[in-house]
Amino acid sequence: MTQWQLLQGNVLLGELTEYGCDQPFFLARFTPGPGWESVRALFEAWAAFSGPDPDGSRIVAVVKPLRDLELTLAPVGGVQPLLQVFKNCMLCIDGSEARLRH
């Protein structure tokens, strides 16, 4: 299974270790890194998002601040390509669990 480092520039926000799949998502365990607290509230808001959003404005309000951080997922060991979070992959972190779609 693939391991990823969640980065904002050179700052390690956390690490993901894939353990399974629930199509279309890969399931992973999340371990916070030194920079996690700076983005934790934004990921918590994304994980808590639910309910109708007919025009998409609510989801934009939640995801845009995360997208603007220009986060990347770097594979440990270089097996997979570098992923830009919310540009070429979707990432949801809820506590110690993560769901990744790419």
N, C-alpha and C positions, 0 to 999 in steps of 0.2 A: 504494500500500500504506500501511497505517496505521502510525503511530509512536506509541509509548506511553512515558510516564514512570512508573516504579515508585516509589511514594512511601510513606514511613511518616510520616504527618503532613506536615510541610513538608520532610522530609529526602529528598533524591534518592538512591535506592538504585541506580538504573540506568535504562537506556533500551532499549526493544525496537523493532526495525524489522521489520515483517512482510515476508517475501519469497516465501511460498508457502503451500500448504495440503496437509495430509495428513489427510483427513477422519477424525475430526471436529475436528482441531486445525489452528490457524493456526501456521505456522512463522515464527520470528523470530530475528534476530541480537540478542544481548544485549551491551551495553556497560556495565560496572560504573560506578557513580557514587560520590560521596564516602562514602555511608553503607553501601556494600555489605558491608564486612567484618563489620559487626554482625549480619548475617543469612546470610552465606555458608554457614556450617556447617549451618544448618537446611535450606537449599535443596539442599545436597550430599546430606544424608541422604534427602531426598524423592526426588532424582534416582536415588539408589542403591537405593531400595526395590524389592524383587522377592520372588517366592516366594509360597507359599500363605499365606493369612490367613483361615481359615474363619470366625472370629467378628468380623473387622474390627478387632481390638484393636491389631494392629501398625501398621496404617495410621493409626489415630487417634493413636497415640503419636508418629508422624512429622508428621502434618498439623496437629494441634491447636496446637502451639507457633507454627507459621506463621500459622494462622488468628487466634490470639490477638493477633498484632501489628497487626491491622487495617490491612493494606496495601491500597493502592489503585493502580489503573492509570488514569492520566489521559491522554486522547488529546492528542497535540500537534496544535494547530489546531482542537480542539474538534469534530471531525466525528462521533466516536462518543461515547456516554455514559460517564461515570465508572464504573469497575468496581471492586467490592470483591473482593479476591483471596480465594478459598476460600469466598466467600458467593454471588456470582453469576458467578464464573468460576473456572476451574482453570488454574494456571500452574505449569509445571515448567521450571526453569533448570538446565542442565547445561553448565558452562563458558561458551562464547560462544553456545550454542544455547538457544533457548527454545521451548516449545510452549504455546499458549494456546487454551483452549476457553471460549467464552462464547455 
